Amino acid sequence: MVTLKICQICLESNTLCEQCKEKLRKGIINQEEVDVSRAIHSLAKANPELKDVDIDYVADVGKLLVFAPPEHAKKLIGPGGRNVKALNDKIGRFVRIVPRPRSDKYLIKELLGNVPLMGIDVLYTESGQVFQVRVSKDHASRIRIKPKKFEEIMKKLTGKTVELVFE
């Protein structure tokens, strides 16, 4: 059974039921998650290894980043990248499968790419902890993700407030 972000009825139809529409409206799920869930469900009919996959989050950063548990990420990629290529074709956009991060630092490096970090600081504010990821201004142009999108993905996957700071 595919464990995806929308109900079985919505996976098979082009419209969303009231419950799934409400999830979308409240921001519990996003449109990219709906599209990827439907595409995976469609591909699962021909590829039995996709029948029991789970996705955590889908982010649009110019390309689609699909975060999944490590054992499910392997199935989504498939032998020789066959499944992810089929997913690319089905959605019509470049899709990158990212295994669920083992740690926050791993996730930060995964999102920022090959950019050296100056440090990760913890700020204690009245509203709670804020993690500051410090990157040199010299490397700012090498980061392909917008700071707000980076912060949104970190919040969704870790539940922590994270800021990207250029020094």
N, C-alpha and C positions, 0 to 999 in steps of 0.2 A: 504494500500500500504506500503510495506516495504521500509523504507528509509535507505539504506545502502551505502557503500562506492564505489560500482561499478554500472555500468548501468544494466538495466534489461536483455539485451542480454548476457552480460558477466556472470550474475548470473545463467543463464540457460545453459550456455555452459562451456566447460572445457578450452577454450582459451579466452584471453582478446582481446578486440577491440583495435584499435590504440590509442584512447583517454585514455582508462584505462591503457594501457601499458605505455603511456607517464606519467600519474599520478604516476604509480609505479616507473618508472625510475627516476622521479624528487623527489621522496620521499614524495609526498603528501599523498599517501597511502602506506601500507606495505603488504607483502605477507600474514601475519597473518590476516589482515583485509579482504583480498580477500577470504581466506579460511573460516573465520568465517561468512562473509556475505553470501557466497554460502551455508554453512551449515544451517544458519538461514532460508534462502529462501527455502531450501529443506524441513526443518522441518515445515515451515509455511503452507505447503500444508495439513498436517495432524493436525496441532495445530492452530486453528483460532486466538488465542490470540497473536501469533507471526506475524500476517499479517501486523501490523502497528508499528513495533518497530524501534528504531533508535539506532545506536551505535556511540560513539564519537571517540574512539581510542582502538586499541588492542595492547597490549605489551607482548612480549615473555620474561619472567623472569624465565625460567625453566618450569613454567606453563603459561598458557595464561590468562592475565588479560584483561577483556572486560569492558571498561568504557562506561556507558550508562546513560541517564537521569533517575532520581529516579523512575518515573512512568513506564519507559520501562524496567528498571532493574528488577522490580517485575515480569513483564511478561516474561522476559528471564529466570528468576529462575523458575517460575511456581509453582503450588501448590505442596507442599512437595518436591520441587526441581526437579520435573519431567522434565521440559524443559532443565535445565542445565545438567542433567544427559544424556538426549538424545543428547545434543550438545557435551558433552564429548565423547560419543560413536561414533558420526558422525565424529568428528575430530580425535579421537584416542589419545587425550591428555587431561590432566586435565585443565578445564576452570573455572575461578573464575569471577563471575559477580560483578563489583564494581559500585555502584551508583555514578553519577557525583558528585564530591565533592562540599560541600557547601562553603568551604573556602580552601585556600592554606594549612593552618595548618592541616586541616582534611585530605587532600590528602597526605601530608607528613607522617602523622601518619599511614595512610592506607598502604602506600608503605613500610615504615620502620618496621611496625609491633609493637610489644610491647617493643620498645626501648625508654628509656627516652631521651628527647632532652635537651641539655644544653642551647640551645637558637637558635633564628633565627635572624641574623643580616642583615642589609641592607648596602651594600658598594656602594658608588657612584664613578664610574669610568668614564673615558673619553668616553667609549662606552655605558654607561648607568648604570642602577642599576643592582647589582648582589646580590642575596640573598644567605647568607651562613647559611646552616643548620649545627649546631654544635652538635656532638655526642661524648661521651667519648670513648677513645680508648678501654676501658674495655668492651664496648658493641659492638664493631665492628664485632666480630665474630657472634653475634646474628642477624645481618642484612643479609638477604638472597638475596638482590638485589645488583648488582654491581653499584658502584657510577656513572659510565658513563651512565648506563641504567636509573638510578634514575633521573639524570639530563636531559636526553633525554625525559622521560615521563613528567617531570615537565614543560619543555619547550613546548612540544606539547599541553598539556592540559591547561596551564596557560599563555603561551606566555612570561614567565619570565625566566631570566637566573638564575639558582640555582646551587649552589655548595654544595657538601656534604663534610664536614671537620671533621676529627677525631682529638681530642685534648687529 
